[in-house]
Structure formats: structure tokens, C-alpha cells
């Protein structure tokens, strides 16, 4: 390649002597584009490498660290290694890249791990510090190397660390020169900074950056450079806080830079893209450090493509002119005398102002006013806290200003800021305690106000809003009273915490009220449904479930209406109210279902009770007397049908109004067992589910119904047997007539005696009287009942009662005869009625009964009635024969 061609490829313009030393690098083929805003995304991978590039930061096997061709570009004395740079450019074939290359440099404090970071990030082989030999200067001057495995071709530049003891405090010229060179040459500048140095003045390189920015604005034409701050050994401090501090510091540095009039209002983003990345400690968390470095490495793939980390760079030098351009830039920097700033005056001001600041801080910590205020605020809130503390701090800050007035202004101001920060950090716990007391007191006032206001009957939500507004106003007044003039402390965190406490307490009270209200309405709904549902299920009428559904709907709607009115004051969102209303509906349904399950568990008892009721009582609900006229088979069938109705009602829950055939299946399978078994071989009850009935709504399965019916019939069979036995016994007891043949024989054989009676009516009267007396004795002594317990017992009973009964009967006859011969003026209606019924003509004899005989019958019946206890009288026919025989 000819020298002429090489010169044209460089596109370098060396200004004449009319201007200050200035190197303007121009690229006529690339236009200046507007700068994008700061990138705040740290871990987002903007550009993923293609399939041809390396992933995860790992180096392929065919590349080695020898491929990076590490070369010292500038030695410790500031001598530029032109030959070494030419050799380096030739080895990495940079001239073939055209504009597709990037330069990355790193700057930062000495022994901060810059070389280590570059080696892990770009797989270079820069010399690293040996920790076992002590923290000494490792990198001297500026070194360059090719980044291994990065596309496009990327050159890494390792700068000598700043703030090193080897050069001393006064020799800061090389630091500024190397930093300015890195900013002028590089597309991306990594600024290595310790996490604990963020917010500091010199440790964070703030003075160095300010000087470099000023000189760069004056020496070089504007270009776009990416400043990538790498925070090392990140701590528990949230990354967002560190990022905001760094960006604020950079903006302050930029505002403090003296700019030419043409660039006075130019924003920082016009010349620099600022990005921030944080790394864990390499020594303590090496594995995590390497993972994070691998993530950062991905940012450098296609770094100069649109959207890349340096995608909007300007003023790019063609690769063939990079070597010459770098030499000229370093020459301009070396010839600029403004970088040799005096350091002795600054050093004296720093030491003395530091002493003054320490002295004032020490006096503050022992000040009696401060100690009294600190002790008071520990016990409780102190009104006027901010005014008292501000007065104390202002006193010591004024003393510092008076004593440090004659030192370097910038150092004085910086040390004063440090003193202010130190003092405010010292008194901040008391401020926190003050706001803590204020927050606690306000919260307690809120609880008291809320409790008192709720008793006034006002809506809960409006009460909470009113109390919250009053209490927050009190807190704002108290926090304003506690504010310190020298600090911009924001009480918003304490206010937010108070709001959270208030909201949490209000929510707990609301939940407590709602829980009690819901429990109350659930109890009301339970009481309103339990007894009616139980009664309907026990009765098991034809429309039992229809009535239950109606009651459930009515009571549920009434309860929901009252509940909705009561919770209106809580101003809950519609979804939550709907959920609570639905829970009430579900509760009502659960009450019905639980009662149905309880009654289903007692279905056999209900069936037996229903059978007993129907079987032992007639249609008028009167107890049955088995006289022989009742059709026990029909009565038994009706009673079983009624019992089966109970079973059909309790086999399933029918709250959804879905039709079913359960009753028909039970009737055809259980009531007509004989017909069903002979007519079909398929058993409808041989299943565990009902047709059209869900499993959740099933209370008794078909198989269980069959088993229950079998048990029911077995347990009610005895009742039917007893009725049949009683009916037969009644028939035998009341059948006194002999057989027809005996009656015919008696008539034939006793014909003469019958004729004798007909010829002599007196005999007939005597026999009739004897019959009446015998009948009276029979009734009075209840001979039929006596012989039911056996003939021997009956004879003993009759023999013991015969004589007293005869004497009693004769006595009453005498009394009645006396009454008949001496009639009373008035006769009771009952006696007249009885006599009117007794003195009737005998249909067999066509004669009138003698009044004395009627009296005998009346007295006998009266005696018999008095001799029976109340529990022996049954509801039956008025015939005497239908009475229960007396117990012995």
C-alpha cells in the first residue's frame, strides 16, 4: 500500500497554528445523528450474538490469549510506542476492518481490578495484581490488546490506575492525560468504581472527570462516546439508588464544566451515553462475578450496530488511520499545559478543612443542647424538634465557614458538604425516632377516633375517610414541625407507613365487622330454615320439596335484602358484595341439605312412625278398634304406601326443580314386589345411582332403599300380626250364639217348655226379671273380663265379688223403689233421658219394661261405669259388648 493511499485512508486533519492545539477527526461519509436518551437498562441484552459469534462469554477452543497481541502503547513516562502500535495493527489486521471496529478502554482507581475485569470480559492477558504481594501498581502507562471472540473487531485499552501512591498526590498530570486520551480515542470507556466510593469526591474520580471534560470540550471536536460505569463489589444497597446517585453526580460534573459559548446549553447526552452495570465481589463471589461478566460480555457483540452499546457513535476514524490518529491525539494532549494543575494548595486546604470539620463534629457530639434533645426524643415526641436541631446545626456550620473562609473555595465547599453529610447522618436517627413517635401517636389517635365515630351510627367507609383525613393532617403538621432546615429529609416513607398502618387497621376492623355481620345473618338464616325444613321433611307431603324451595327462596331473599342494606355503609366493590351474597345463598342451601341428610339418616324411624300412625288411626285420626270389620290388608297397604312416600321424599335433594322418577320406581319395585319379580328380570333398584339425580344430591341410593324397605317390613310385621290377632280374639269373644243345629235341637227338645211359658205369662215375667238381675250382675262383676285370664282365676274373682255385688244391687233397688214411690218435684234431664231410652217396648214380647227393671239396669250400668278406671274406656260403639274388659 502506498503512503498516499495510507494517508487518504486516515481522514486526519491537522489544524494550523491559528487555533489552539486541536485535532479534528472528520469522516465526510458519516453524518451526525441526534443522540438518544440515557439508557437505563442494565441487564437487558440488546444485541444477541449470531450463530457465528460466541455465547455466554466463553472462549472457543481454537482461540487463545496469545491471539490478543498485548502491547504497551504508552509507557509510564508518557512516551508513545508508535512502532509497537503499527505492529499491533498489522497483526490483528485492523486495516481490513474499514469502519467496522470498536475501541474500549478502562479507567479507575489503582488496584481496583481493571485488568482482571478486562481479562474476564474480553479474554485478554493483561497483567493482574498479585494480592499476596500487596496492593501495588501493576499496570504502568497504557496497554492495548485485541479482544478475543468479539465481533466486530474490538481493541481493549488498559489504563494506569489513578490515585496511586507511586506517583503521589502532586503528580496527577498523567492521570488526566491518560483519561483524556481514552475519552478521545475510545468508543466505549469503562469507568471502574468501588461500590463504597459512590457519593465520594476523589475516590469516585469526580475532579478528574470534570477536568477531562473541560479539556476535551476545548481540544477535540464533539463525538459520541459511551461511558459505562462498572460498580465493583456491589453491596446490599439497591441498585436503583446507586444508579440515581451516579447519574446525579455526572450531571453535576457536566453542569460545572466550563463550555464554549456555542456548547453552553448542550446536554450531556449530546456527547456521552451513560450506562451503569454492577458486579459482585471477585474474591468473595467469584462464580457469580463470572456469570455477571458473561452477561456484560454479550453487550459488546455487534456493539457498533444500530441499537448496540455504541451504535450511535460519531466521528469514526477508518481503521487504516487509527495508528496515526492515536499518535496525533496523544501529542496534542501532551502539549496542553492546562493539565498540569497545582496540587499543593489543594492538599493544604484539604488537610486543614478536614481538621476543622472533625473538630466541629466532635463539639457537636458533646454539646449539652444536643444531648438533652437526643435524650428527650428517645422518650417521646418533642414539639419544636426541627427548630431546635436546626439552630444547633446552624451554629456549628457557621463556625466552620468562619474558620475555613481563607482556604481554597472548592475544597472548603467540598469539606463543608462532607461535614454536613456527616452531621446529618449522625442526627438522622433522632429525626427517625421523632417521626416514629409521631407516627405511633397519630395511629393511636386514629384508632380511638374510629372507635368513637363508629358508635355514632355513621357509615363505616365515610367514618374511616374522615378519621384518616384528620389524622394525616395532624401527622403532616407534626412532620413539618420536625423538619430540619439543613436537610432535605422526606417524611414520605413514614407517612406511607402510617397510611399502611391505618389501612391495615381499618381493614381488620372492617373484616371483623363483616365477619360478625355475616355470622349473624347466617345464624338467622339457619334458624329461619331449620325447623320448617325439618317439619316438611318429617311430614313428607306431596309437595314437600316445592314448599322447601319456596321457603328457602323467601328466607334467603329477606336475609340478603337486610344484609345488603347493612353493608352499604362499607362501600365495598360490587364483586366482593356479590361474593358475600352468594355465600349467604350457599349457606341457606347448605342448611337445607344438612337437614335433609339428618332426616335421611332417620328415615327408617320416620317410616315406622308414619306406618304406626296410619295403621292404628282411622281417617278421623281416632284410634282403631279391631272389631273384625276392618280390612287389615288394605290398611296395611295404605300405611306402607304412606311410609314409602317418606322414603321417596328423603332419597334425594331436590332444590333444582329437576323432574325425576324416583317415586314411581320405588312404588313399582317395592309396593308391587310380586308383580315386578314375575313380570321382569331387571331390578330397577340394583344400582348405586338414581337416573337424572347427581351423586352430590343423592341421600339414599337405590340399593340402600331396597335394604331399608326390607328392614322396615320386618320391623312392622309384628304390628300387623297383633292387629290380626286382636281382630280374631274380638270375634271369638263376641260370638255367644250356639251353632244353628244346636238352636234347632234346643227348639225341638224344649218345645213343651216353650208352650208352657206361652200358656203361663207369669213364668215369662219371672224369667225376664231373673234375666235382668243376672245381666246386671254380669255387667257389674264384668264376668267376661274375669275369665280372660283363665277359668280358675275367673271363678276366684266371681266368688269374691258375688255377695257384695248382690247386696249392693238389692240396696240400690230398695233406694230406687223408695224414690219411685216418693217422686221428686224435679227430675234431672239425664235421668229422664235415660228412662226414656230404657222404657221402650220389647220387640220380641211387645211389652213395656217394668220401671223397676229399668232402674236395676241403670244402677248396674252406673255401678259398672264407676268400677272401671279412666284408662280402660276406649272410643268404640256404644254397645256394652264393645268395651274393653277390665284389668285384673
HUUR-V621641 format. One record per pair of residues at least 4 apart in sequence whose C-alpha atoms are under 7 Angstrom apart, sorted by sequence separation. I is the first residue (numbers start at 0). J is the second residue. D is the distance in Angstrom with one decimal. If there is no record, write none. Layout:
[[I/J/D] [I/J/D]]
This chain:
[[0/4/6.5] [1/5/6.3] [2/6/6.1] [3/7/6.3] [4/8/6.2] [5/9/6.5] [48/52/5.3] [53/57/6.6] [58/62/6.6] [62/66/6.8] [73/77/5.7] [74/78/5.5] [80/84/6.3] [81/85/6.3] [82/86/6.2] [83/87/6.1] [84/88/6.1] [85/89/6.2] [86/90/6.2] [87/91/6.3] [88/92/6.0] [89/93/6.6] [96/100/6.3] [107/111/7.0] [112/116/6.1] [113/117/6.3] [114/118/6.1] [115/119/6.3] [116/120/5.8] [117/121/5.7] [118/122/4.7] [129/133/7.0] [130/134/6.3] [149/153/6.6] [163/167/6.5] [166/170/5.6] [171/175/6.5] [172/176/6.2] [173/177/5.9] [174/178/6.1] [175/179/6.0] [176/180/6.1] [177/181/6.2] [178/182/6.3] [179/183/6.1] [180/184/6.1] [181/185/5.6] [192/196/6.9] [193/197/7.0] [199/203/5.7] [200/204/6.7] [201/205/6.0] [204/208/6.1] [205/209/6.2] [206/210/6.3] [207/211/6.1] [208/212/5.9] [209/213/6.3] [210/214/6.3] [211/215/5.9] [212/216/6.1] [213/217/6.5] [214/218/5.9] [215/219/5.5] [237/241/6.8] [238/242/6.1] [239/243/6.1] [240/244/6.3] [241/245/6.2] [242/246/6.2] [243/247/6.0] [244/248/6.1] [245/249/6.2] [246/250/6.2] [247/251/6.2] [248/252/6.2] [249/253/6.2] [250/254/6.1] [251/255/6.2] [252/256/6.3] [258/262/6.0] [259/263/5.9] [265/269/6.7] [267/271/5.9] [268/272/5.8] [280/284/5.3] [281/285/4.5] [284/288/6.0] [285/289/6.2] [286/290/6.4] [287/291/6.2] [288/292/6.1] [289/293/6.1] [290/294/6.5] [291/295/6.3] [292/296/6.0] [293/297/6.7] [298/302/6.6] [303/307/5.5] [306/310/5.4] [316/320/6.5] [317/321/6.6] [320/324/6.1] [321/325/6.1] [322/326/6.5] [323/327/6.4] [324/328/6.2] [325/329/6.3] [326/330/6.2] [327/331/6.3] [328/332/6.3] [329/333/6.1] [330/334/6.3] [331/335/6.4] [342/346/6.0] [343/347/6.3] [344/348/6.2] [345/349/6.0] [346/350/6.3] [347/351/6.2] [348/352/5.8] [349/353/5.9] [350/354/6.3] [351/355/6.3] [352/356/6.0] [353/357/6.1] [354/358/6.1] [355/359/6.3] [356/360/6.2] [357/361/6.1] [358/362/6.3] [359/363/6.2] [360/364/6.4] [361/365/6.7] [362/366/6.0] [366/370/6.3] [367/371/6.1] [368/372/6.2] [369/373/6.0] [370/374/6.1] [371/375/6.1] [372/376/6.2] [373/377/6.4] [374/378/6.9] [375/379/6.6] [376/380/5.7] [383/387/6.2] [384/388/6.1] [385/389/5.9] [386/390/6.2] [387/391/6.5] [388/392/6.2] [389/393/5.9] [390/394/6.3] [391/395/6.9] [392/396/6.2] [393/397/6.0] [394/398/6.4] [395/399/6.3] [396/400/6.3] [397/401/6.2] [398/402/6.3] [399/403/6.0] [400/404/5.7] [407/411/5.9] [408/412/6.0] [409/413/6.0] [410/414/6.0] [411/415/6.0] [412/416/6.1] [413/417/6.3] [414/418/6.1] [415/419/6.1] [416/420/6.1] [417/421/6.0] [418/422/6.0] [419/423/5.9] [420/424/6.0] [421/425/6.2] [422/426/6.3] [423/427/5.7] [426/430/6.7] [427/431/6.1] [428/432/6.1] [429/433/6.1] [430/434/6.3] [431/435/6.0] [432/436/6.2] [433/437/6.2] [434/438/5.9] [435/439/6.1] [436/440/6.1] [437/441/6.1] [438/442/6.1] [439/443/6.2] [440/444/6.2] [441/445/6.2] [442/446/6.4] [443/447/6.4] [444/448/6.1] [445/449/6.0] [446/450/6.2] [447/451/6.2] [448/452/6.0] [449/453/6.1] [450/454/6.8] [453/457/6.3] [458/462/6.1] [459/463/6.2] [460/464/6.3] [461/465/6.1] [462/466/6.2] [463/467/5.9] [464/468/6.1] [465/469/6.4] [466/470/6.1] [467/471/5.9] [468/472/6.2] [469/473/6.4] [470/474/6.3] [471/475/6.1] [472/476/6.3] [473/477/6.2] [474/478/6.0] [475/479/6.1] [476/480/6.2] [477/481/6.3] [478/482/6.2] [490/494/6.2] [491/495/5.8] [492/496/6.1] [493/497/6.1] [494/498/6.2] [495/499/6.2] [496/500/6.2] [497/501/6.1] [498/502/6.0] [499/503/5.9] [500/504/6.0] [501/505/6.0] [502/506/5.9] [503/507/6.1] [504/508/6.2] [505/509/6.0] [506/510/6.0] [507/511/6.0] [508/512/6.1] [509/513/6.0] [510/514/5.8] [511/515/6.2] [512/516/6.0] [513/517/5.9] [514/518/6.0] [515/519/6.1] [516/520/6.2] [517/521/6.0] [518/522/6.1] [519/523/6.2] [520/524/6.0] [521/525/6.0] [522/526/6.2] [523/527/6.1] [524/528/6.1] [525/529/5.7] [528/532/5.9] [529/533/6.1] [530/534/6.1] [531/535/6.1] [532/536/6.1] [533/537/6.0] [534/538/6.1] [535/539/5.8] [539/543/5.5] [542/546/6.1] [543/547/6.2] [544/548/6.0] [545/549/6.2] [546/550/6.2] [547/551/6.0] [548/552/6.1] [549/553/6.1] [550/554/6.0] [551/555/5.8] [552/556/6.0] [553/557/6.2] [554/558/6.1] [555/559/6.0] [556/560/6.0] [557/561/6.4] [558/562/6.0] [559/563/5.9] [560/564/6.4] [561/565/6.3] [562/566/6.3] [563/567/6.2] [571/575/6.6] [572/576/6.4] [573/577/6.0] [574/578/6.2] [575/579/6.3] [576/580/6.1] [577/581/6.0] [578/582/6.1] [579/583/6.3] [580/584/6.4] [581/585/6.1] [582/586/6.0] [583/587/6.3] [584/588/6.3] [585/589/6.0] [586/590/6.2] [587/591/6.5] [588/592/6.1] [589/593/5.9] [590/594/6.2] [591/595/6.1] [592/596/6.2] [593/597/6.2] [594/598/6.2] [595/599/6.0] [596/600/6.2] [597/601/6.8] [598/602/6.1] [601/605/6.4] [602/606/6.1] [603/607/6.2] [604/608/6.2] [605/609/6.1] [606/610/6.1] [607/611/6.0] [608/612/6.1] [609/613/6.2] [610/614/5.8] [611/615/5.8] [612/616/5.9] [616/620/5.1] [617/621/5.5] [625/629/6.6] [630/634/6.2] [631/635/5.9] [632/636/6.2] [633/637/6.2] [634/638/6.1] [635/639/6.1] [636/640/6.1] [637/641/6.2] [638/642/6.2] [639/643/6.0] [640/644/6.2] [641/645/6.8] [642/646/6.6] [643/647/6.2] [644/648/6.3] [645/649/6.3] [646/650/6.1] [660/664/6.2] [661/665/6.2] [662/666/6.1] [663/667/6.0] [664/668/5.9] [665/669/5.6] [666/670/5.0] [667/671/5.3] [668/672/5.5] [671/675/6.0] [672/676/5.9] [673/677/6.3] [674/678/5.8] [675/679/6.0] [676/680/6.5] [692/696/6.5] [693/697/6.4] [699/703/6.0] [700/704/6.3] [701/705/6.4] [702/706/6.4] [703/707/6.0] [704/708/6.0] [705/709/6.3] [706/710/6.3] [707/711/6.0] [708/712/6.1] [709/713/6.3] [710/714/6.2] [711/715/6.2] [712/716/5.9] [715/719/6.8] [716/720/6.2] [717/721/6.1] [718/722/6.4] [719/723/6.4] [720/724/6.2] [721/725/6.1] [722/726/6.1] [723/727/6.3] [724/728/6.1] [725/729/6.1] [726/730/6.3] [727/731/6.3] [728/732/6.1] [729/733/6.2] [730/734/6.1] [737/741/6.1] [738/742/6.5] [739/743/6.3] [740/744/6.1] [741/745/6.1] [742/746/6.2] [743/747/6.3] [744/748/5.9] [745/749/5.6] [746/750/5.7] [749/753/6.2] [750/754/6.2] [751/755/6.2] [752/756/6.3] [753/757/6.3] [754/758/6.1] [755/759/6.1] [756/760/5.9] [760/764/6.3] [761/765/6.2] [762/766/6.0] [763/767/6.0] [764/768/6.1] [765/769/6.2] [766/770/6.1] [767/771/6.2] [768/772/6.2] [769/773/6.0] [770/774/5.9] [771/775/6.1] [772/776/6.2] [773/777/6.0] [774/778/6.2] [775/779/6.0] [776/780/5.9] [777/781/5.6] [781/785/6.5] [782/786/6.4] [783/787/6.6] [786/790/5.4] [788/792/6.4] [789/793/6.0] [790/794/6.1] [791/795/6.4] [792/796/6.2] [793/797/6.2] [794/798/6.0] [795/799/6.2] [796/800/6.3] [797/801/5.6] [800/804/5.9] [801/805/6.2] [802/806/6.2] [803/807/6.0] [804/808/6.0] [805/809/6.2] [806/810/6.1] [807/811/6.2] [808/812/6.2] [809/813/6.2] [810/814/6.3] [811/815/6.0] [812/816/6.0] [813/817/6.2] [814/818/6.2] [815/819/6.0] [816/820/6.2] [817/821/6.1] [818/822/5.6] [826/830/6.9] [827/831/6.3] [828/832/6.0] [829/833/6.1] [830/834/6.1] [831/835/6.0] [832/836/6.3] [833/837/6.2] [834/838/5.8] [841/845/5.1] [848/852/6.8] [849/853/6.4] [850/854/6.2] [851/855/6.2] [852/856/6.3] [853/857/6.1] [854/858/6.1] [855/859/6.1] [856/860/6.1] [857/861/6.0] [858/862/5.9] [859/863/6.0] [860/864/6.0] [861/865/6.2] [862/866/6.1] [863/867/6.6] [867/871/6.6] [0/5/6.9] [48/53/6.8] [73/78/5.4] [74/79/6.8] [88/93/5.3] [118/123/4.5] [200/205/5.6] [201/206/6.5] [258/263/5.3] [279/284/6.3] [280/285/6.7] [302/307/4.5] [303/308/6.8] [305/310/4.6] [316/321/6.3] [365/370/7.0] [376/381/5.8] [406/411/6.4] [457/462/6.5] [571/576/6.5] [616/621/5.2] [617/622/6.5] [666/671/6.8] [692/697/6.7] [699/704/6.5] [737/742/6.5] [777/782/5.7] [788/793/6.9] [826/831/6.6] [840/845/5.7] [841/846/5.6] [848/853/6.9] [876/881/6.1] [48/54/6.9] [73/79/4.6] [117/123/6.6] [118/124/5.7] [182/188/6.7] [196/202/5.7] [197/203/6.1] [301/307/6.4] [302/308/5.1] [303/309/4.9] [304/310/4.9] [305/311/6.8] [375/381/6.8] [453/459/6.8] [616/622/4.4] [617/623/6.1] [688/694/6.9] [756/762/6.0] [786/792/6.9] [840/846/5.3] [841/847/6.4] [875/881/6.4] [14/21/6.4] [72/79/6.1] [73/80/5.8] [118/125/6.4] [146/153/5.5] [196/203/5.7] [281/288/5.6] [302/309/5.4] [303/310/4.2] [536/543/6.6] [615/622/5.8] [616/623/5.2] [668/675/6.2] [756/763/5.8] [786/793/4.4] [840/847/4.7] [14/22/6.6] [72/80/5.1] [105/113/6.7] [145/153/6.2] [146/154/5.8] [279/287/6.6] [280/288/6.4] [302/310/6.2] [403/411/6.4] [535/543/5.7] [615/623/5.4] [667/675/6.9] [785/793/4.6] [839/847/6.1] [840/848/6.7] [13/22/6.0] [128/137/5.6] [145/154/4.7] [146/155/6.1] [279/288/5.1] [453/462/6.9] [838/847/6.6] [839/848/6.7] [873/882/6.9] [12/22/7.0] [13/23/7.0] [127/137/6.6] [144/154/5.8] [145/155/6.0] [278/288/6.1] [298/308/6.5] [452/462/6.4] [838/848/5.7] [872/882/7.0] [12/23/6.0] [72/83/6.9] [114/125/5.8] [143/154/6.8] [144/155/5.3] [192/203/6.5] [785/796/6.6] [872/883/6.9] [12/24/6.2] [72/84/6.3] [114/126/6.6] [115/127/6.0] [126/138/7.0] [143/155/5.6] [144/156/6.6] [478/490/6.8] [688/700/5.8] [689/701/6.8] [871/883/6.4] [11/24/5.5] [70/83/6.6] [114/127/5.7] [143/156/4.4] [161/174/5.8] [278/291/6.4] [449/462/6.8] [687/700/5.3] [688/701/6.6] [11/25/6.8] [142/156/5.6] [143/157/6.2] [253/267/6.6] [449/463/6.6] [647/661/6.4] [687/701/5.8] [871/885/6.8] [10/25/6.4] [141/156/6.8] [142/157/5.1] [532/547/6.1] [647/662/5.2] [668/683/6.9] [686/701/5.8] [687/702/6.1] [838/853/6.9] [10/26/6.6] [141/157/5.7] [142/158/6.6] [685/701/6.6] [686/702/5.9] [837/853/5.9] [70/87/6.9] [141/158/4.6] [449/466/6.3] [684/701/4.7] [685/702/5.7] [140/158/6.3] [141/159/6.1] [448/466/6.3] [684/702/5.6] [867/885/6.7] [68/87/6.6] [140/159/5.2] [158/177/6.9] [664/683/6.9] [139/159/5.2] [614/634/6.1] [780/800/6.8] [123/144/6.7] [138/159/5.2] [445/466/6.1] [559/580/6.5] [614/635/6.3] [684/705/6.7] [445/467/6.8] [123/146/6.2] [528/551/6.9] [110/134/6.3] [122/146/6.5] [123/147/6.7] [614/638/5.6] [110/135/7.0] [121/146/4.9] [122/147/5.6] [445/470/6.1] [613/638/5.2] [110/136/6.9] [121/147/5.8] [109/136/6.6] [527/554/6.8] [610/638/4.8] [776/804/6.9] [441/470/5.9] [555/584/6.4] [610/639/6.1] [524/554/6.8] [524/555/7.0] [610/641/6.9] [175/207/6.4] [179/211/5.4] [555/587/6.6] [609/641/6.7] [610/642/5.7] [659/691/6.3] [178/211/6.8] [242/275/6.8] [441/474/6.4] [609/642/5.6] [524/558/6.8] [175/211/6.3] [179/215/6.7] [194/230/5.4] [359/395/6.1] [438/474/6.9] [551/587/6.9] [606/642/4.6] [187/224/5.9] [188/225/6.2] [189/226/6.2] [190/227/6.1] [191/228/6.2] [192/229/6.2] [193/230/5.7] [194/231/5.6] [437/474/6.7] [186/224/5.1] [187/225/4.7] [188/226/5.0] [189/227/4.8] [190/228/4.7] [191/229/5.0] [192/230/5.2] [193/231/4.8] [194/232/5.9] [520/558/6.7] [186/225/6.2] [187/226/6.1] [188/227/6.0] [189/228/5.8] [190/229/5.9] [191/230/6.4] [192/231/6.0] [193/232/6.5] [194/233/5.4] [606/645/6.4] [815/854/6.6] [187/227/7.0] [189/229/6.6] [194/234/7.0] [359/399/6.9] [437/477/6.8] [216/258/6.7] [114/157/6.6] [209/252/5.7] [213/256/5.6] [356/399/6.6] [812/855/6.2] [212/256/6.8] [213/257/6.1] [233/277/6.3] [355/399/6.5] [434/478/6.7] [602/646/6.6] [652/696/5.0] [213/258/6.8] [226/271/6.5] [233/278/6.0] [651/696/5.6] [652/697/6.5] [198/244/6.8] [224/270/6.3] [225/271/5.4] [226/272/5.9] [227/273/6.0] [228/274/6.2] [229/275/6.0] [230/276/6.1] [231/277/6.2] [232/278/5.9] [233/279/5.3] [651/697/4.5] [209/256/6.2] [223/270/4.7] [224/271/4.9] [225/272/4.5] [226/273/4.9] [227/274/4.7] [228/275/4.7] [229/276/5.0] [230/277/4.5] [231/278/5.1] [232/279/4.6] [233/280/6.9] [650/697/6.4] [651/698/4.9] [811/858/6.8] [222/270/5.8] [223/271/5.5] [224/272/6.3] [225/273/6.0] [226/274/6.2] [227/275/5.5] [228/276/6.2] [229/277/5.7] [230/278/6.0] [231/279/6.3] [232/280/4.1] [650/698/5.1] [651/699/6.7] [221/270/6.4] [231/280/6.6] [649/698/7.0] [650/699/4.6] [110/160/7.0] [599/649/5.5] [650/700/7.0] [100/151/5.5] [101/152/6.5] [102/153/5.7] [103/154/6.0] [104/155/5.6] [105/156/6.4] [109/160/3.8] [352/403/6.2] [599/650/7.0] [99/151/6.1] [100/152/4.8] [101/153/4.7] [102/154/4.8] [103/155/4.9] [104/156/4.3] [105/157/5.6] [106/158/5.6] [108/160/4.8] [109/161/5.3] [100/153/5.7] [101/154/6.3] [102/155/6.1] [103/156/6.0] [104/157/5.9] [105/158/6.1] [107/160/5.6] [108/161/4.5] [109/162/6.3] [376/429/6.6] [380/433/5.5] [106/160/6.6] [107/161/5.9] [108/162/5.9] [109/163/5.6] [595/649/6.9] [377/432/6.6] [442/497/6.9] [67/123/5.9] [373/429/6.3] [376/432/6.7] [380/436/5.5] [376/433/5.9] [379/436/5.9] [380/437/6.2] [64/122/6.4] [348/406/5.4] [64/123/5.7] [348/407/5.8] [352/411/6.2] [434/493/6.9] [438/497/6.0] [442/501/6.7] [532/591/6.7] [64/124/5.9] [592/652/6.8] [349/410/6.0] [353/414/6.4] [529/590/6.9] [533/594/6.4] [345/407/6.6] [348/410/6.2] [352/414/6.2] [356/418/5.7] [360/422/6.7] [521/583/6.7] [525/587/6.9] [77/140/7.0] [524/587/6.4] [75/139/5.2] [74/139/6.4] [75/140/4.3] [345/410/6.8] [521/586/6.9] [525/590/6.2] [529/594/6.8] [74/140/4.4] [73/140/5.3] [74/141/6.5] [73/141/4.9] [537/605/6.8] [72/141/5.5] [73/142/6.9] [71/141/6.0] [72/142/5.2] [71/142/4.2] [72/143/6.3] [70/142/5.6] [71/143/6.2] [106/178/6.9] [70/143/5.3] [69/143/5.7] [70/144/6.3] [69/144/4.3] [68/144/5.6] [67/144/5.2] [68/145/6.4] [104/181/6.1] [67/145/4.3] [113/191/6.6] [67/146/6.1] [67/147/6.2] [775/855/7.0] [779/859/5.7] [66/147/7.0] [104/185/6.2] [771/852/6.8] [775/856/5.8] [778/859/6.7] [779/860/7.0] [103/185/5.5] [778/860/6.9] [102/185/4.7] [103/186/6.1] [104/187/6.5] [105/188/5.6] [106/189/6.3] [107/190/5.6] [779/862/6.1] [102/186/5.3] [103/187/4.8] [104/188/4.9] [105/189/4.4] [106/190/5.1] [107/191/4.7] [225/309/6.2] [775/859/5.0] [779/863/4.7] [101/186/6.1] [102/187/6.5] [103/188/5.8] [104/189/6.0] [105/190/5.8] [106/191/6.0] [107/192/6.2] [778/863/6.3] [105/191/6.9] [223/311/7.0] [224/312/6.4] [223/312/4.7] [58/148/6.5] [222/312/6.9] [223/313/5.3] [222/313/5.1] [222/314/5.7] [389/483/5.4] [53/148/6.3] [385/480/5.8] [388/483/6.7] [389/484/5.7] [384/480/6.7] [385/481/4.0] [389/485/6.7] [383/480/5.8] [384/481/5.0] [385/482/4.7] [386/483/6.8] [625/722/6.6] [52/150/7.0] [383/481/6.5] [385/483/4.7] [599/698/6.6] [627/726/5.0] [625/725/6.2] [626/726/5.6] [784/884/4.4] [625/726/4.9] [783/884/6.9] [784/885/5.7] [596/698/6.4] [626/729/6.0] [627/730/6.4] [603/707/6.8] [607/711/7.0] [539/644/6.8] [539/645/5.2] [548/654/6.0] [460/568/6.2] [603/711/6.6] [607/715/7.0] [459/568/5.5] [460/569/4.9] [539/648/6.0] [544/653/6.2] [458/568/4.2] [459/569/5.2] [460/570/6.1] [458/569/6.5] [187/309/6.8] [186/309/6.5] [186/312/6.9] [184/325/6.8] [180/328/7.0] [180/329/6.4] [150/300/5.5] [151/301/5.9] [149/300/5.9] [150/301/5.8] [176/332/6.3] [175/338/6.7] [172/338/6.0] [172/339/5.4] [120/292/6.0] [119/292/7.0] [120/293/6.9] [169/342/5.2] [169/343/6.9] [120/296/5.6] [22/218/6.9] [23/219/6.0] [21/218/4.9] [22/219/5.8] [23/220/5.6] [20/218/6.6] [21/219/5.8] [98/315/7.0] [98/317/5.1] [97/317/5.3] [98/318/6.0] [97/318/5.0] [96/318/6.1] [97/319/7.0] [94/318/5.0] [93/318/5.8] [94/319/4.3] [93/319/6.9] [37/268/6.8] [36/268/6.4] [34/268/6.2] [41/275/6.3] [34/269/5.4] [37/272/5.9] [38/273/6.7] [39/274/6.6] [41/276/5.7] [37/273/5.8] [38/274/6.0] [56/293/4.7] [85/322/6.4] [55/293/5.5] [84/322/6.4] [55/294/6.9] [56/296/5.8] [56/297/6.8] [47/297/6.6] [624/875/6.9] [46/298/6.4] [48/300/5.8] [44/297/6.7] [45/298/6.7] [47/300/7.0] [44/298/6.2] [46/300/6.5] [46/301/6.6] [45/306/7.0] [46/307/6.3] [45/307/6.5] [31/313/6.1] [26/314/5.8] [25/314/5.8] [26/315/6.5] [24/314/6.4] [26/316/6.8] [24/316/7.0] [10/316/6.9] [22/328/6.4] [9/316/6.6] [9/317/5.9] [8/317/6.4] [9/319/5.9] [10/320/7.0] [21/331/6.7] [8/319/5.8] [9/320/3.5] [20/331/5.8] [8/320/5.9] [9/321/6.9] [11/324/6.7] [5/319/6.8]]
